[in-house]
Structure formats: structure tokens, C-alpha cells
Amino acid sequence: MRVRGSGSKNEKIELQMTPMIDIVFQLLVFFIMTFKIILPEGDFNIKMPLAAPSQGAPDPNQLPPMKIRLKANSSGELASIQMNDRKMDSFSSLHNHLISVVGDERGPGSIAQEAEVELDCDYNLRYEYVIAAVSAVSGYLSDDGHIVKLIERIKFAPQRK
Amino acid sequence: MKIQKKDSGEFAEGDLTPMIDMTFQLIAFFMVLINFSDAEQDQRIKLPTSELAKPPDAPFDEPRYLQLTKDDTVLFAGDEVPVPGLKPMLVRERQVLERDPDKSAAMVTVIIRADSEAKTGQVQELIQICQDVGFERFALRARQKEQ
């Protein structure tokens, strides 16, 4: 039997680079076109249970909610901040006052965990002020960049028209 | 003067290896950075910022995104509707969800992406509509403030 040779020894096998480069450039263009820099986003959980009739007597250990009133002027800008009828100059003073109320204790059974905040906002208040209030209430960044939680139970008061 | 002819037997061949290397590096870079999970983001919404807005450690089980523009319209499932027109869409969403016996409306977290200039009353109306439909878990989304 005759074994076939592998052809002429002088023939050089050359890879076809053109289709690969075509595809690679297509991919590159696709990724460049779809690329957008996305800034990280985070969530604040809001507790808004359904208005169902309560089962049994209310929990006697449950603290009444701390009411934060945000008033707006006619253009939707923040006009005043009040916490339990006490006027606050800014969100940072609200934050400091809350820390003085709930104390440094954290964890199960602490005031910070039991406390609840109710946000009572004017209808036309710009939403950014709500997020600023929620930020002031829900915690702060420690020196090492970690979030220290303050009050996690936040809800909205009934809507004002 | 005699002009020398070039040797016609040889031809110059560009070395493609560095270019292909760089191109693959770029493709790998873009592939790693591309984020398909954030497809719900819409450029019409300018989120308010907060230094506490850190990306969640674990994704929500059943997230539903409601995006409120500053013009009082809601972007939901590819449609732009006024706030009151959202209810039938959410009812349909709930019906679709509950076709799966393992799922219920209580499992859904409604993530509200509202524009920083939107009215707070509109956000509350959105929450009210969701509650009427049976959704009760909400998250207000904000953009992380640059340090």
C-alpha cells in the first residue's frame, strides 16, 4: 500500500487572519458603542405595610414614630425642617439631634432598632430633599467608610394635597 | 545615474501580533465592564445623590422598577404613562406574577427611581397605587455621592 505524502515540502500553511480581525473589530466597536459609565446606585428600604386592620392590641413596647415635617415653598425648594415640632436648621442638625435621641447603642433591642421615623412632606417638595432626610435619618459613614445604621424603620405619613 | 531596482522576490509584511494583542485586551476590558443588569436605568431620570447609597449586597428576589420623571410620568416596562395610568399595568403585572404558584405580590420589591426634581407627592401616589395593587415592599433608589 502506498502511503500518501503530506504534499510538497515547500508549501507553507498560512493562517487567514482577515476574518478574525474583522470579527474582532466588530466586537470592539460593539462594546465601545454600548459602553457607558454607570455610577453605583443604592437603595433605602421604606416600610409601607398595607393598611390592614391590626390583629390584637398594639405592642406596648413600640415607640411612637418620630415625626419629621418637611415643608416646601411654592417652587418645591425646602422651606423648613421640623422634628416633633422642633425646628431644625439643616439635615445635619436633624442628624445630630437623632443621634442624641437614639444614643450610641446599636443592635437588637436598642432604641435605634425599635425607633420609627415618619416623614411628613409637602406634595410639591422636590424628591431630592426626601432622600437627604432619609440619609440623615438612616445612618452615617464612619471614618473607615462603613455605613453605621441609625434608624431603619422609615415610613411616609399620608399624602398632603 | 543608474537607479537600483528593488528585489521583486520579497514583500514587506506588517507584524499584526501587537495589534491583535491590543485589540483583545480592549475587548476583554469592555466585556468585563459592561453591565447588562443595569438595563433598567434610564437616562431621563437624574437620581438624587446620597453618600449612604451603596449597591446592595444581594439582589432583590422580585424587583420591579418604577421610574418617575420630573414631568410626572412613570416609565414602566418600556412604556411612559401618567401616574394614575399605572394601576392597570401593575394589576396585569401581579396577575402574571401569580400564575406561578411559588410567587406572590408580597415577594415583590418595588424599586422607585424618581428624578431628583420629581414631586414627593407623586412618589407617595406611586406608593399608594402599588399598595392598592398588593405590593408592600419598597426601596427608594439614589445615586452614590462621590466622596
Chai-1 contact restraints between the chains, C-beta under 6 A:
chainA,res_idxA,chainB,res_idxB,connection_type,confidence,min_distance_angstrom,max_distance_angstrom,comment,restraint_id
A,M17,B,L16,contact,1.0,0.0,6.0,A-B,restraint_1
A,V24,B,T23,contact,1.0,0.0,6.0,A-B,restraint_2
A,L27,B,I27,contact,1.0,0.0,6.0,A-B,restraint_3
A,L28,B,T23,contact,1.0,0.0,6.0,A-B,restraint_4
A,L28,B,L26,contact,1.0,0.0,6.0,A-B,restraint_5
A,L28,B,I27,contact,1.0,0.0,6.0,A-B,restraint_6
A,F31,B,F30,contact,1.0,0.0,6.0,A-B,restraint_7
A,F35,B,F30,contact,1.0,0.0,6.0,A-B,restraint_8
A,I38,B,N35,contact,1.0,0.0,6.0,A-B,restraint_9
A,I38,B,D38,contact,1.0,0.0,6.0,A-B,restraint_10
A,L39,B,R143,contact,1.0,0.0,6.0,A-B,restraint_11
A,P40,B,P55,contact,1.0,0.0,6.0,A-B,restraint_12
A,P40,B,Q144,contact,1.0,0.0,6.0,A-B,restraint_13
A,E41,B,R141,contact,1.0,0.0,6.0,A-B,restraint_14
A,E41,B,R143,contact,1.0,0.0,6.0,A-B,restraint_15
A,G42,B,A53,contact,1.0,0.0,6.0,A-B,restraint_16
A,G42,B,K54,contact,1.0,0.0,6.0,A-B,restraint_17
A,G42,B,P55,contact,1.0,0.0,6.0,A-B,restraint_18
A,D43,B,P56,contact,1.0,0.0,6.0,A-B,restraint_19
A,D43,B,A139,contact,1.0,0.0,6.0,A-B,restraint_20
A,D43,B,R141,contact,1.0,0.0,6.0,A-B,restraint_21
A,F44,B,L140,contact,1.0,0.0,6.0,A-B,restraint_22
A,N45,B,A139,contact,1.0,0.0,6.0,A-B,restraint_23
A,I46,B,F138,contact,1.0,0.0,6.0,A-B,restraint_24
A,I46,B,L140,contact,1.0,0.0,6.0,A-B,restraint_25
A,M48,B,I127,contact,1.0,0.0,6.0,A-B,restraint_26
A,M48,B,F138,contact,1.0,0.0,6.0,A-B,restraint_27
A,P49,B,E136,contact,1.0,0.0,6.0,A-B,restraint_28
A,L50,B,Q131,contact,1.0,0.0,6.0,A-B,restraint_29
A,L50,B,E136,contact,1.0,0.0,6.0,A-B,restraint_30
A,C121,B,T120,contact,1.0,0.0,6.0,A-B,restraint_31
A,Y123,B,G121,contact,1.0,0.0,6.0,A-B,restraint_32
A,N124,B,K119,contact,1.0,0.0,6.0,A-B,restraint_33
A,L125,B,T120,contact,1.0,0.0,6.0,A-B,restraint_34
A,R126,B,E117,contact,1.0,0.0,6.0,A-B,restraint_35
A,Y127,B,A114,contact,1.0,0.0,6.0,A-B,restraint_36
A,Y127,B,S116,contact,1.0,0.0,6.0,A-B,restraint_37
A,Y127,B,A118,contact,1.0,0.0,6.0,A-B,restraint_38
A,Y127,B,T120,contact,1.0,0.0,6.0,A-B,restraint_39
A,Y127,B,V123,contact,1.0,0.0,6.0,A-B,restraint_40
A,E128,B,P48,contact,1.0,0.0,6.0,A-B,restraint_41
A,E128,B,S116,contact,1.0,0.0,6.0,A-B,restraint_42
A,V130,B,T120,contact,1.0,0.0,6.0,A-B,restraint_43
A,I131,B,P48,contact,1.0,0.0,6.0,A-B,restraint_44
A,I131,B,S50,contact,1.0,0.0,6.0,A-B,restraint_45
A,I131,B,A142,contact,1.0,0.0,6.0,A-B,restraint_46
A,S135,B,S50,contact,1.0,0.0,6.0,A-B,restraint_47
A,S135,B,L52,contact,1.0,0.0,6.0,A-B,restraint_48
A,G139,B,L52,contact,1.0,0.0,6.0,A-B,restraint_49
A,L141,B,E51,contact,1.0,0.0,6.0,A-B,restraint_50
A,I147,B,L52,contact,1.0,0.0,6.0,A-B,restraint_51
A,F156,B,Q124,contact,1.0,0.0,6.0,A-B,restraint_52
A,Q159,B,G121,contact,1.0,0.0,6.0,A-B,restraint_53
A,Q159,B,Q124,contact,1.0,0.0,6.0,A-B,restraint_54
